[in-house]
Amino acid sequence: MRVSSADMQVGDVEDACGHRRGRLYTRVVADESPELFDDIYLGLRAGGAARKQRRGEPLSVEEEEAIGRWQRLSLWRKFIAIGAFALGTFGLGFTVGGLIFGRWRTARR
């Protein structure tokens, strides 16, 4: 796998902190978090549009575009978006459920 020079930075290590490397190779990684939220939102829009489509309702231009963009999205980005949504939903439900139902239970000794 070749990496272009724009994707990698090479520098000398001043303080090795326990390892013997004199040269450090660092990949430049773009800020990916906004794309994750965009993918989650796109998945929600496409899911709603697909539901309307299954019911036989006419789709708007935005809904057709959302379905098309979701279908063109790579499989691993779909998995990450769906997993992040599921994990966030579970975490939120677990937290709220613990706050609400935790008060109804008293500790038994």
C-alpha positions as CSV (number, residue, x, y, z in Angstrom):
1,M,0.0,0.0,0.0
2,R,1.5,3.3,-1.0
3,V,0.8,6.4,0.9
4,S,1.3,9.8,-0.7
5,S,3.6,12.2,0.9
6,A,0.7,14.5,1.7
7,D,-0.8,11.8,4.0
8,M,2.3,11.1,6.0
9,Q,4.7,13.3,8.1
10,V,8.2,12.3,8.9
11,G,10.1,13.8,11.8
12,D,13.0,13.2,14.2
13,V,12.3,12.1,17.7
14,E,13.8,14.4,20.3
15,D,12.8,12.5,23.5
16,A,12.5,8.8,22.7
17,C,10.8,8.0,26.1
18,G,12.0,4.4,26.3
19,H,12.0,3.3,22.7
20,R,15.0,3.3,20.3
21,R,13.4,5.0,17.3
22,G,15.1,8.0,15.9
23,R,12.6,8.7,13.2
24,L,8.8,9.0,13.6
25,Y,6.3,8.4,10.9
26,T,2.9,10.0,11.5
27,R,-0.2,9.7,9.3
28,V,-2.2,12.8,9.0
29,V,-5.8,12.0,9.9
30,A,-8.6,14.3,9.1
31,D,-11.2,15.1,11.7
32,E,-13.7,12.3,11.1
33,S,-16.2,13.0,13.8
34,P,-18.5,15.3,11.9
35,E,-18.7,12.8,9.1
36,L,-19.9,10.2,11.6
37,F,-22.8,12.4,12.7
38,D,-23.6,13.1,9.1
39,D,-23.7,9.4,8.3
40,I,-26.0,8.7,11.3
41,Y,-28.4,11.5,10.2
42,L,-28.3,10.3,6.6
43,G,-29.2,6.8,7.8
44,L,-32.1,8.1,9.8
45,R,-33.4,10.1,6.8
46,A,-32.9,7.1,4.4
47,G,-34.6,4.8,6.9
48,G,-37.7,7.1,7.1
49,A,-37.8,7.4,3.3
50,A,-37.5,3.6,2.9
51,R,-40.4,3.2,5.2
52,K,-42.5,5.6,3.2
53,Q,-41.5,3.8,0.1
54,R,-42.6,0.4,1.5
55,R,-46.0,1.9,2.3
56,G,-46.3,3.1,-1.3
57,E,-46.3,6.8,-0.4
58,P,-44.6,9.2,-2.8
59,L,-41.1,10.4,-1.9
60,S,-39.8,13.9,-2.1
61,V,-36.7,14.8,-3.9
62,E,-34.7,15.0,-0.6
63,E,-35.9,11.6,0.4
64,E,-34.9,10.0,-2.9
65,E,-31.5,11.7,-2.6
66,A,-31.1,10.4,1.0
67,I,-31.8,6.8,-0.2
68,G,-29.4,7.2,-3.1
69,R,-26.6,8.6,-0.9
70,W,-27.2,5.8,1.7
71,Q,-27.0,3.1,-0.9
72,R,-23.7,4.6,-2.3
73,L,-22.2,4.8,1.2
74,S,-19.5,2.2,1.8
75,L,-20.4,-0.9,3.9
76,W,-18.0,-0.1,6.7
77,R,-19.3,3.4,7.1
78,K,-22.8,2.0,7.3
79,F,-21.7,-0.4,10.0
80,I,-20.0,2.4,12.0
81,A,-23.1,4.7,11.7
82,I,-25.5,2.0,12.7
83,G,-23.3,0.8,15.5
84,A,-22.8,4.3,16.8
85,F,-26.5,5.0,16.8
86,A,-27.2,1.7,18.6
87,L,-24.5,2.3,21.2
88,G,-25.7,5.8,21.8
89,T,-29.3,4.8,22.1
90,F,-28.4,2.0,24.4
91,G,-26.2,4.2,26.6
92,L,-28.9,6.9,26.8
93,G,-31.6,4.4,27.6
94,F,-29.5,2.7,30.2
95,T,-28.6,6.1,31.9
96,V,-32.2,7.4,31.9
97,G,-33.6,4.0,33.0
98,G,-31.1,3.9,35.9
99,L,-32.0,7.4,36.9
100,I,-35.7,6.8,36.8
101,F,-36.0,3.2,38.0
102,G,-33.1,3.3,40.4
103,R,-35.0,5.6,42.7
104,W,-37.9,3.1,43.0
105,R,-35.7,0.4,44.4
106,T,-34.4,0.5,47.9
107,A,-31.2,-1.2,48.9
108,R,-31.7,-4.4,50.9
109,R,-29.3,-5.5,53.6
